[in-house]
Amino acid sequence: MQTMALAGAGVVLLLTVSVGIVAHELSHAAVLSLLGIRCDIDIGPRGVGTGQFDTGVFGTWAAVTPRGTSPETAAWAVRLASVAPLLLAVPFVPVVAGVVPDPLQADSLLLSAWTVGWLACAVPSPQDFSVFWHAERAVAEHLSGSPEV
């Protein structure tokens, strides 16, 4: 029974992270869209063969690229959009406030796997943090036609 429970938790974790990656990227796109900046969304492995051990597992799985930005308004909008995935953690505010029981303390391995997977997708990626701290440079490079930051 323990083996089946672990296998089920693995499947739940995989599915949650898959949906969470899409939600993560859509949060970037939603903020950009709300601020009037059009963007392209690419979901799926990119750069296959360029990752560690020549596989796409460690490469880029999704990206949101702004289009038609202007230097005057884009830096703060891109900075705000880069940390937008933090909004995915909003459903856990009642847990932190103590209103709702902690799902990690529950006896359900499946609920714990879902919680860990979803919160992992709520954390901005290192590239998101880079864009946050260097938004002006990212916008300038994007406008000049240089490769993505």
Buried (B, 14 or more C-beta within 10 A) or exposed (E): EEEEEEEEBEEBBEEBBEBBBBBBBBBBBBBBEEBEBEBEBEEEBBEEEEBEEEEBEEBBBBBBBBEEBEEEEBBEBBBBBBBBBEBBBEEBEEBEEEEEEEBEEEEBBBBBBBBBBBBBBBBBBEBBEBBBEBBBBBBBBBBEEEEEB
